[in-house]
Amino acid sequence: METNGAFDTTLGALAKPSGLARLQEHLENEGHSASPQELSALQKYTQSEITEEPALDNIGIRVKPTQGGGQFFPRSRRIDVTNPVDITTLSHEIGHAKSIDDPDSLYGRVQNIARGILQTQKGNETIILPLLMTLPLLARAKNGTYRSLIRKILGGAVIGSFATGAPVLYEESKATINSVRHAEDKMKTITRLLPNFLDYVRVASVPSLAYYVTKRFA
């Protein structure tokens, strides 16, 4: 089924010649046909995942332009992917699907909350970082009482940021391991996925950086 230029299928369908043929038809219509080698690698990969976890057979795959190349939606059990024959991206998102099999579980709810907070923090970095980095200057300008209060505020920000970031980093690590495990060139896959992982680390570490600067110079 196609919706607004998108192509909808399932992981199970991509493990079969008929499903690959439909995918190739869609790609050709979009001017991005896949090579026989790419389709063969995709079929081999999907078959291996379904053999390990048969429940993945019904995971939805939507081929459409997607931010970051791929994204998993736990509640709808669907993966959006820009390039379906990009095994590195697809296997990373499948890793999320394997890990978050129930969005209403405690783990699923924690992931949803943590990702929402980190996304908000990342989207407001141009405000949050300058604000946090002005606190050390205020600490130097004020008396000991203010300095102690500012350090406590930043200490709370550090704890909150790491409490939020830890579940996301753990989940991203699991998804990355799934991708590397199915990769033929493991070092190339690690090199591709590492920058995105480090970006999560960076966002979670901003309050810690401000706290360190405050303790060092205030």
N, C-alpha and C positions, 0 to 999 in steps of 0.2 A: 504494500500500500504506500502511496506517495502523498505527502501533505505539504503544500506550499514549497515544492521543490525538494523536500526531504524524502529520503527513502527509508522505510521502516521494515525491519526484519527481526530475526532473533539469532542468538548465538547458535542454536541448534540448526537453523536453516543454513547458516554459513558453513556448517560441517558437511553439507550435502552438495553434490554437483548442481542440482536444480537451484538451490539457493545462491550458489556462486554465479550461476548463469544470469539470474535476475539482478544480482549486484553488478555484474559486468555490464549488463544492458543499461542500468542506471548511470554508471560511470561514463559509458560511451556517450550517452545522451548529454551528459554534463561536460564532455570533452576531456575526461580524465580516465581513460581506460587503464586497467591494470594488466601487467604482464602475466603470462602463464605461470612464471615462477612465483610471483607475488600471490596469485590466487591459490597455488598449491601450498605455499607456506601458511597462508591464512587457514586453509582447510585443515592442515596438519595441526596447527595450533589449536583451533576450536575443538577438534576431535580429542586432543589430549586433555584439554580443560574439562570437557564434558565427561570423559572417561573417569577422571579423578572425582568430579562432583556433578553427577547427573542433573541436579537441580538447576544448574546453570543453563540447561537446554532452553529454558523459557525466558532468559534474560533478554529484554528488548534492546535492539541496536538501531539507532536512528542516525543516518548519514546526513550530515548537514554542517555548514560552517559553525564551528564551536570555539569559544574562547579557550585558549590554551591547548587546543587540539582535541581534547576529550574531557568529558564530565559524566560522573555517575549520579543518578537521582534515586536515592534509596527507596522513597515512598512509591514511586512508579516502577521501580526495578528496571530502569532503562539507562542505557549508556548512549550519550550523544558523542559522535566522533566525526571529525572532519575528513580524515583519510582512513577508511576501514582496513586497508592493507598495511597500515603502519602498526606492526605487531607490538612495538615498544609502548606506544600510547594505549592501544587496546588492552594489552595484558595488564598495564598499570590500573586501568579502570576496572577490569575484571577482578583484580586484586581487592579493590574496594567492595565490589559486589559480593565477593566471597567472605569478606570480613564483616560487612554490615548487612547481614542477611535478614535482619528484622529491625526496621527503623524505630519501632516502638519499644525495643529492648532498652535496658539501662545504657548499654554501650552506644546504641544508635542515638539515643537522646543526648548523651554527653557529647558525641561527635557533632551533632547538629548545633548545639549551643556553643561549643568551643569554636567551631568554624565561623559561626555568625559573629562572634566577638572579634576573632582575628581579622575577618574581612572588614569589619567596621574600623578596627585599629589601623589596618593597612590603607583603607580608603581615606583616612584622616591623618596620615603621617605628616603632611605638610603643616598641620596644626599641632599635633601631639608632640612631635619631636622638638620643635622650637620651644614649646611650652615647658616640657620637661627639662630642657637644657638651660632655661633661664633660672630654674630653681637653685642651682649651685651659686649663681651670681647673687641671688637674693640672700642665700645663706651666708655668704661672705659679708654682705652689707648689713645684716641684722645681728642682734645679740644672740647669746647662746640658746635662749628659749626658742626663738624662731628657727635657729639652725637645727635644733633637736626635732622640732615639729616637721620641718621639711624632710629631714632624713626619715622620719617615721612614715610620711606620706609616700616617699619614693620606695621605702622598704615594702610597704603594702602593695605598691604598683608592681614591684618585682615579683612578689609571691603570686599576685593575681595573674600576671602575664604568663608566668611559667605554669601555673595551674591550668590556665587556658590552653597554652601552647603544647603542653606535654601530650595530651590525648591526640591532638592533630599530628604531631610529629611521629608518635607511635603508629598511627594509622597510615601515614604516608610512608613510613619505613616498611610496613608490611606489604603495601601495594608495590613499592619499588622492588622488594625481594621477590615478589611474584613475577614481576616483569623480567628481572635479571635471570631468574630460574628458568624461564622459557626462552631466553635469548640465545642465539647462536654465538654472537659476539658480545660477551658479557661486559667487557671493559667499555665498549662503545655505548652500550645501554646505560651503564652507570654514569658515563660522561654526559649523556643526554639528560638524564633525570636529576643529576646532582644539583644543577643550578636552581631548579624549582624547589627542591628540598631545602637548600640553603636560604632561599628567600623566606620560607616559613620560619626558619631559625632566626633570621634577621629581624623579622617583625616581632617575634616573641621576645627578642633580646633588647629592644629599644629601652624599656624602663630600667633594665639592668645596667645598661651603659650610662644612663643618667644618674643612677644610684652610685655607680663607681666613681663618676666624675665628682659628685657631691662629696663623697667620703674622702676623695683624694685631695680636693682643693678647698672644700668649705672649712 
